Every structure is written in structure tokens, then in C-alpha cells.
Amino acid sequence: MGAKIKVLVLDDSMVFREVLSRGLSVDPDIVVIAKAENPYDAIDKIERFQPDVITCDVQMPKMDGIEFIRQLMPQHPVPVIVVSAISESVFDALNVGAVDFVTKPNVQSPQSVENFIKDLIFKVKAAKKAKVVTQADTPELDVSSVSKIQSKQVIAIGASTGGTEAIYKVLKTLPKEIPGIVIVQHIPPQFSKMFATRLNQQTHFEVLEAKKGDYLETGRVLIAPGDQHMKIQRIGDRFKVDVFFGERVNGHCPSVDVLFDSVAKEGGEKAIGVILTGMGYDGAKGLLSMRRHGSRTLGQDEGSSVVYGMPKAAYEVGAVERQLPLDQISKGICQLLR
């Protein structure tokens, strides 16, 4: 048996520090080595105890969690999981270097706390394997090479841990004059709409949380709701999406495989599939199906992935035509569209 994962819990609430500490300690592979009530206390304990993973509240006195992570990363690039109420601030935390987030439970509900702890334990184990990726500006693309793209094509993207930032960087550097994009990002249902709204504001695309019957259009991005699967359907020369509740696939709803399988059947050689950073193997079989149906496929490389799980699984089964670093994915997509 390997060494236990050492966790530092940072939260200004003594009650919640205990909830986190006791919950995490139930798992035999995890040990809470220290608890901190504010970021200054945490810095001292990080240097003293050398944790593998930090759980961090966002709203704290003296210094909020986002500023703490921003200051922490250059000196101590430790994987951080943000523990937050439902708020767009989690995306700010991911932007400055956190690897993932969990939503605070209703502490009056034993079931809510149990589900929260289960989710947190899974994410702590993923974070232990995660790479803290330094933030860097990605150059804008020359759009002249994609000005004559046929509107019949579709681009499908799947991601999990580290994916919100990866997707932002890809969209930020893609020209608007490209086919419609469908995305599955593993994300809680309360956050998928926030994520879509944020991308809509920060990129030149029209980004929407997908609804049943939405059509893909040039310059439009549709993101699967956080608790529903998404498929595409060809209607003549256009593609329409369907979103629906269903059983988890590969442990996830929405599942990347569900989307990719539909794109393989409906899009075939008119489609491009991209698998980005993420824990596990969701998307590998679907991307392979896409490739077998004539789609072109790309995967994020190990060096730029926060967690090289999903891209690795897809690469190992032969689903990935080319592996590229994150800052080259946009260019790779444009090359396939020529």
C-alpha cells in the first residue's frame, strides 16, 4: 500500500473544518495532516507539513480563497480543491490555479453531507495525481485559413478535471467562423449554466447551456447541462441537439461517450472530436467510434493536462489521431477544417 494522501483543510468555520476533516479521514488512503482557519495560518502549515492536496474555502476573512490561491501557486504549486457555495467565484478560483471544486452541502442533511464527502474524497484522489498548470496567455489564431468552412461540420469536445480552463483557452483562440461546437464538461448541474454564461461573456462565441431542440450554427457553442446527457441528430444539412436525463455512463451524467457516440453516427466524416484533460476514461470509446466513422480526432497531451486520464485512455485505444499541447489544440482544429 502506498503512502497516504496528506490533506490540509482551510476553512474559517470551525464546524465545517471538522465536517471536512472527519469526512476525509474515513477513507484509509487519506490523512488530514493539518487544519487552518485563514490563509496566513495555512501558509505556515503548508511549509511545515508539506500537504499533497489542499481544500480551500472561497469566502474567508483577511484574504479570500481566490487571492490565497493566486499568491500560493508561484511559491507552493500544491493541488487545491475549492469548497464553495454555489457561486461563479469557483471559476475565478480555477482560473488562478485550483484544479477542481465541490459544492458545500446542507449540513442539516446527512444525505447531503454524505454525498459531498464521497465527491470530495474522489476529487482529492484525483487532485493527488493532478498537475498544477501555470496560467499563460495563448496567442490568437490567424483566421484566414478557416474562412471558407462548410457549415455542415460539427466539433465535439469532452473534458473533466481541469476542463473548464482548457475549454476557455481553446474557445478563446478559435475563430468565430467555424462550425457549431458541442461540449460535455463534467460539472455539477448548478454550474453548467454559469459556465456557459461566463464563456459567452469572455469569448466571441454565442455560448449556451444546451436545450432540447437547439440547432448548431456557425459561431455557436452548446454545453450539456450538468445533470443531463447530450446527443446530436442530423436534420438535412444541420445538426440538432437532444438533452435528456438518464443513468450515469462511466460514472458520469453528462457523459462524453454518449455525445461522441451520437456524433460518430450522425456526423461521421463531417465531424471533429477533441478530448481534453480529465480523470478516468469517459470519452475514449466514443472517440474511437468517431474515428472509425471517419471523423478526425485530437487529444490533449500529457504535459499540458491537469489530469492525463481521459486523453491517455483515448490515446491508448487508438482513438486519438494526433496528441497536441493545449495551446496547439485550436490550431489543430483549424488545420482539420481546411
C-alpha positions in Angstrom: 0.0 0.0 0.0 1.3 3.4 -0.9 1.7 6.5 1.3 -1.5 8.2 2.4 -2.6 11.4 0.7 -1.8 14.3 3.0 -4.5 16.9 3.1 -4.6 20.4 4.6 -8.1 21.7 5.3 -8.5 25.5 5.1 -11.9 26.9 6.2 -12.8 29.8 8.5 -15.7 27.8 10.0 -14.6 25.5 12.9 -17.7 23.4 12.4 -17.0 22.9 8.7 -13.3 22.2 9.3 -14.5 19.3 11.5 -17.0 18.1 8.9 -14.3 18.1 6.2 -11.6 16.6 8.5 -13.8 13.8 9.8 -15.3 13.0 6.4 -11.9 12.8 4.7 -10.4 10.7 7.5 -13.0 7.9 6.9 -11.0 7.0 3.8 -8.0 4.8 4.6 -5.9 6.4 1.8 -6.3 10.0 3.2 -4.9 11.7 6.3 -5.7 15.2 7.3 -2.3 16.5 8.5 -3.4 20.0 9.4 -6.3 22.4 9.6 -6.1 26.1 9.1 -8.7 28.9 9.8 -7.3 31.5 7.5 -4.8 31.8 4.6 -2.0 33.1 6.8 -2.3 30.2 9.1 -2.4 27.9 6.1 0.9 29.2 4.6 2.7 28.4 7.9 1.2 24.9 7.9 1.9 24.3 4.2 5.6 24.9 4.8 5.6 22.8 8.0 3.5 19.8 6.9 4.0 19.7 3.1 0.5 18.6 2.1 -0.2 16.8 -1.1 -3.6 18.4 -1.5 -5.4 21.5 0.0 -9.1 22.0 0.4 -9.9 25.7 0.4 -13.0 27.8 1.2 -13.6 30.9 -1.0 -15.2 33.3 1.4 -12.8 34.0 4.3 -11.8 37.0 6.4 -8.4 38.7 5.9 -7.9 37.1 2.5 -10.4 35.3 0.2 -9.6 31.9 -1.3 -9.1 33.2 -4.8 -6.4 35.7 -3.7 -4.8 32.9 -1.5 -4.6 30.6 -4.5 -3.2 33.3 -6.7 -0.4 34.0 -4.1 0.1 30.3 -3.3 0.8 28.9 -6.8 4.1 30.6 -7.6 5.7 29.6 -4.2 3.9 26.3 -3.4 2.2 24.7 -6.5 0.0 22.3 -4.5 -3.2 21.0 -6.0 -6.1 22.9 -4.5 -9.8 21.9 -4.4 -12.1 24.7 -3.8 -15.0 24.1 -1.4 -17.7 26.7 -2.2 -21.3 27.7 -2.1 -23.0 27.9 -5.5 -21.2 30.9 -7.0 -19.4 31.9 -10.1 -16.4 32.5 -7.9 -15.4 28.9 -8.4 -14.4 29.7 -12.0 -12.2 32.6 -10.8 -10.5 30.1 -8.4 -10.0 27.6 -11.3 -8.6 30.5 -13.4 -5.9 31.3 -10.8 -4.8 27.7 -10.4 -7.3 25.5 -8.4 -7.6 22.0 -10.0 -11.3 21.3 -9.1 -14.2 22.3 -6.9 -17.0 20.8 -4.8 -20.2 22.5 -3.6 -20.8 22.9 0.1 -23.5 20.6 1.4 -26.5 21.4 3.6 -25.0 20.4 6.9 -28.5 19.8 8.3 -29.0 17.0 5.8 -27.0 13.8 6.5 -27.5 12.6 2.9 -26.2 15.9 1.5 -23.1 15.7 3.7 -22.6 12.0 2.8 -22.8 12.8 -1.0 -20.5 15.8 -0.5 -17.8 13.7 1.3 -18.0 11.0 -1.3 -17.5 13.5 -4.1 -14.7 15.3 -2.1 -12.8 12.0 -1.5 -12.9 11.2 -5.2 -11.6 14.6 -6.1 -8.9 14.6 -3.5 -7.6 11.4 -5.0 -7.8 12.9 -8.5 -6.0 16.0 -7.3 -3.1 14.0 -5.9 -2.4 12.9 -9.5 -3.1 16.3 -10.9 -0.5 18.7 -12.4 -0.8 22.3 -11.3 -0.7 24.0 -14.7 0.7 27.6 -14.7 -1.5 30.1 -16.5 -0.2 31.6 -19.7 -1.7 33.7 -22.4 -2.5 31.7 -25.6 -1.8 33.5 -28.9 -4.7 34.5 -31.1 -5.1 32.5 -34.3 -4.9 33.7 -37.9 -8.5 33.2 -39.0 -7.8 33.5 -42.7 -7.2 29.7 -43.0 -10.7 28.9 -42.0 -12.8 31.5 -43.8 -14.4 29.0 -46.2 -15.5 26.3 -43.9 -18.6 24.3 -44.8 -21.4 24.8 -42.2 -22.3 21.1 -42.3 -19.5 20.2 -40.0 -19.6 19.8 -36.2 -16.9 19.9 -33.5 -17.4 17.8 -30.3 -15.3 18.4 -27.2 -15.2 16.4 -24.0 -13.4 17.2 -20.7 -13.4 16.7 -16.9 -10.9 17.8 -14.3 -9.1 20.9 -15.5 -11.5 21.2 -18.3 -13.2 24.5 -17.6 -9.9 26.4 -18.1 -8.9 24.2 -21.0 -12.2 24.8 -22.8 -11.9 28.5 -22.2 -8.4 28.6 -23.7 -9.5 26.6 -26.8 -12.5 28.8 -27.4 -10.6 32.0 -26.8 -8.2 31.2 -29.6 -10.6 29.7 -32.1 -12.0 32.0 -34.9 -15.7 32.6 -34.7 -16.2 31.5 -38.3 -16.1 27.8 -37.5 -18.8 25.1 -37.3 -21.0 24.7 -34.3 -19.4 23.2 -31.2 -21.0 20.8 -28.7 -19.3 20.3 -25.3 -19.6 17.8 -22.4 -17.7 19.0 -19.3 -18.2 17.0 -16.1 -19.7 19.7 -13.9 -22.5 19.9 -11.3 -25.9 21.0 -12.6 -26.0 24.3 -10.8 -22.7 25.3 -12.5 -23.2 24.4 -16.2 -25.4 27.4 -17.0 -22.9 29.7 -15.1 -20.1 28.2 -17.1 -21.9 28.8 -20.4 -22.7 32.4 -19.4 -19.1 33.0 -18.4 -17.8 31.7 -21.7 -20.4 33.7 -23.6 -19.1 36.8 -22.0 -15.4 36.0 -22.3 -15.2 34.7 -25.9 -16.6 35.8 -29.2 -18.9 32.8 -29.5 -22.6 32.5 -28.6 -22.3 30.0 -25.8 -25.5 28.5 -24.3 -26.4 25.7 -21.9 -28.0 23.3 -24.4 -31.8 22.8 -24.5 -33.7 20.1 -26.4 -34.2 21.2 -30.0 -31.3 23.7 -30.2 -29.6 23.8 -33.5 -25.8 24.1 -34.1 -24.8 27.2 -36.0 -21.6 28.7 -37.1 -20.2 30.6 -34.1 -22.5 28.8 -31.6 -21.3 26.6 -28.7 -23.7 24.3 -26.8 -22.7 23.0 -23.4 -24.5 20.0 -21.9 -26.5 20.6 -18.7 -24.7 19.3 -15.6 -27.2 16.6 -15.0 -28.3 15.6 -18.5 -26.8 13.6 -21.4 -26.5 15.3 -24.8 -26.7 13.8 -28.3 -26.8 15.3 -31.7 -29.1 14.5 -34.6 -28.7 15.3 -38.2 -31.7 17.1 -39.8 -30.8 17.5 -43.5 -27.6 19.5 -43.6 -28.0 20.8 -40.0 -27.4 19.3 -36.5 -29.9 19.5 -33.7 -29.2 18.5 -30.1 -31.2 16.4 -27.7 -30.7 16.6 -23.9 -32.2 14.1 -21.5 -32.0 12.6 -18.1 -30.5 9.1 -17.8 -28.3 6.7 -15.9 -24.7 7.6 -15.4 -22.4 6.3 -18.1 -18.8 5.7 -17.0 -19.9 7.2 -13.7 -21.0 10.5 -15.3 -24.1 12.3 -16.5 -23.5 14.0 -18.8 -21.2 11.5 -20.4 -18.6 12.3 -23.1 -19.1 8.8 -24.6 -22.9 9.5 -25.1 -22.1 12.6 -27.0 -19.3 11.2 -29.0 -21.2 8.1 -30.0 -24.0 10.2 -31.4 -21.5 12.4 -33.3 -19.9 9.3 -34.8 -23.3 8.1 -36.1 -24.8 11.4 -37.1 -21.7 13.4 -38.0 -19.2 10.8 -39.3 -16.7 12.3 -41.6 -18.2 15.8 -41.2 -17.1 15.8 -37.5 -14.1 16.6 -35.4 -13.7 15.1 -31.9 -11.4 16.6 -29.2 -10.7 15.0 -25.8 -9.2 17.3 -23.1 -7.8 16.9 -19.6 -9.8 14.8 -17.2 -9.8 11.9 -14.7 -11.0 8.5 -15.8 -11.8 7.1 -19.2 -15.1 8.7 -20.3 -15.0 9.6 -24.0 -12.3 7.0 -25.1 -14.8 4.5 -26.7 -16.9 7.3 -28.2 -13.9 9.0 -29.7 -12.7 5.7 -31.2 -16.2 5.2 -32.7 -15.9 8.7 -34.2 -12.6 7.9 -35.7 -13.9 4.6 -37.1 -16.8 6.5 -38.7 -14.4 8.8 -40.5 -14.2 11.7 -38.0 -10.9 13.5 -37.4 -9.7 13.3 -33.7 -7.4 15.2 -31.4 -6.3 14.6 -27.8 -4.6 16.8 -25.3 -1.0 15.7 -24.5 0.2 14.7 -21.0 2.4 17.7 -20.5 -0.4 20.2 -20.6 -3.1 18.1 -19.0 -4.1 18.8 -15.4 -5.0 15.1 -15.2 -3.9 12.9 -18.1 -6.6 10.3 -17.7 -9.3 10.7 -20.3 -6.8 11.7 -23.1 -4.5 8.9 -22.2 -7.3 6.3 -22.2 -8.4 7.6 -25.6 -4.9 7.6 -27.0 -4.2 4.0 -25.8 -7.2 2.5 -27.5 -6.2 4.2 -30.8 -9.0 6.9 -30.8 -6.6 9.9 -31.0 -5.3 10.8 -34.4 -2.9 13.5 -33.0 -1.9 14.5 -29.5 -1.2 18.2 -29.0 -0.4 20.5 -26.1 -3.4 22.7 -25.1 -2.1 25.8 -26.7 -1.9 24.0 -30.1 -5.4 22.4 -30.0 -7.1 25.4 -31.6 -4.6 25.4 -34.4 -5.0 21.6 -34.8 -8.8 22.0 -35.2 -8.4 24.7 -37.8 -6.0 22.6 -39.8 -8.5 19.8 -39.9 -11.2 22.2 -41.1 -9.3 23.3 -44.2 
